[in-house]
């Protein structure tokens, strides 16, 4: 019995051994699970606690002007960062650094407390700031090289080039529009902290530099435009201004100046107002410069010709119950005189003959109401309305540049069409992209979209009439020395935001033109906002055009087409009295620009006009329209032949007898002057000789044999009048 083992004791030993074995198996299984299956997640967690991934900014591409001058580039500068685990007294260290940088202490401190391994304390600081931080000798503060955007030309073309933010992302201008191409691809750097709280870095991926851009701008022409704009702002006390210089044949923008402006190197001093690129984003009523659209459309539709005479009714017309007056009385004016003297009455009569549908067709053809497609962010379409939303006075208002909104760039495009033989070319400001290479590269410019708006013949007529604006009209302060020039003035009242009505003290004066006449090299548009005192386009903007155009043509080595010796007659015209250059109407038949765009219902417009009609005519819509159409007829004799009004002493028309209130009035106009000979069938040389013999100035369009002429043969014109002849093979 003593040799038998205790079965109960053995079973307990077996149970204990099984439990120990199970416990060992569980421990081993857990170790296997943690060391093998969860290894990757634990490594990532450890890396997250011990190191941080820092993106390395790529070097942004360079922005060049057309000659290869840098307008924007990136340079390496020091940035200071902290490893919070190394800093003994983090609040004190942050306080000392923010006193130097001027940053918010609480923001920097909160960022460092949230990040144990890495936080920025001074990004892309200047050399002086970095040296002062280094002199503190703070433990845990380290330095890293980063690319910083630098603009060597400072505020030159600031709105075009734009600016970047702290993370090198484009904020405005070309920097924003081409941000993806310019910024390149960022690299990766890891900051790690070991058990001893010592940090070390490892660059895993090097950054790739971005592409560079070549602009159409010419740095020297841009400087000329900005210098003269600054002078104009100083002289006129205008609150803002824009100057555009464009190649009319290719659409290349050679200069685009705006005021107010900013220095993109001084990011903290930039205001939102200064960031606005007014050349592409600002919408304003063009005033009399829009008469170019009215008259060129009528010429193209062959509804009139430059020498046809209109009765401007001593500067007053009533259309649909609204009286519209010129700035000064005009009697009989040829079409070219309507443009030169900027007669609103004459422009309205021409527009009435053109009609709403055809007028709107040319408004759209010239690019108004749509973006030009220039490579700049924030471009406006302007403000236009379809004919279905025009009121009964819209055609009169739009014909003289009211009730429609355009941008300065659209105005430059309009004038470029005349300078480019009737073809509208989309403006462009980027020539192309360049790979980040150290060797010189050639970039070819490719013009944008183009379309023919008017014929070459009509464009030649417009160029000749626009020259008259400068020589004999409201643009006489745009006369150049050694070069012929052409253009159009414009003056428009601004809308007062407080009242929603037109201001009586705030105006926008503009002038847009080109030079030389026969081979235009540049188009220059000048817009000045709210000049104090003199404010007419011919008074304040035309002189800026003259100074900019004169310098740019000389810079481009453009051959002179006039003698360099001073022409006393031309200089006397350029120095004429400011009062003689006034234009624009004090009346506003349409609604203010903003109201016209919002309240566009044609029915509502008719109701408003009906309430404005005098009681005697409020119910006679048909009679009013018929009377207005009669007013739009040219002055004629017994037949339909047009006559040319004398270019001198137009004020003698003020002594007209009082006309009866009713009945038909027939004006018998004496046909004096020179009878225009027929040039049809002649060669260019033969036509020139015939014009010289007749005492006329010949405008030649094309080559070969004469096919068409304006005015027609047999028309009586004044001595020295211009005759446009179109030649063909």
Helices and strands as residue ranges (DSSP letters): H 7-32, I 33-37, H 39-50, E 51-56, E 63-64, E 70-82, H 90-101, H 105-114, E 119-122, H 127-136, E 141-150, H 158-161, E 163-164, E 170-172, H 173-177, H 179-183, E 187-193, E 199-205, E 212-215, H 219-236, E 240-246, E 253-259, G 267-269, H 272-275, H 278-281, G 287-290, H 291-300, E 309-311, E 316-319, E 322-325, E 332-334, H 335-340, H 344-354, H 356-365, G 387-389, H 394-399, H 408-419, E 423-425, E 430-434, E 450-452, H 456-472, G 476-478, E 485-495, E 502-515, E 522-529, I 537-541, H 542-555, H 568-574, G 578-581, H 593-598, H 602-612, H 621-631, G 650-655, E 674-675, H 684-694, E 697-701, E 705-710, E 716-717, E 722-728
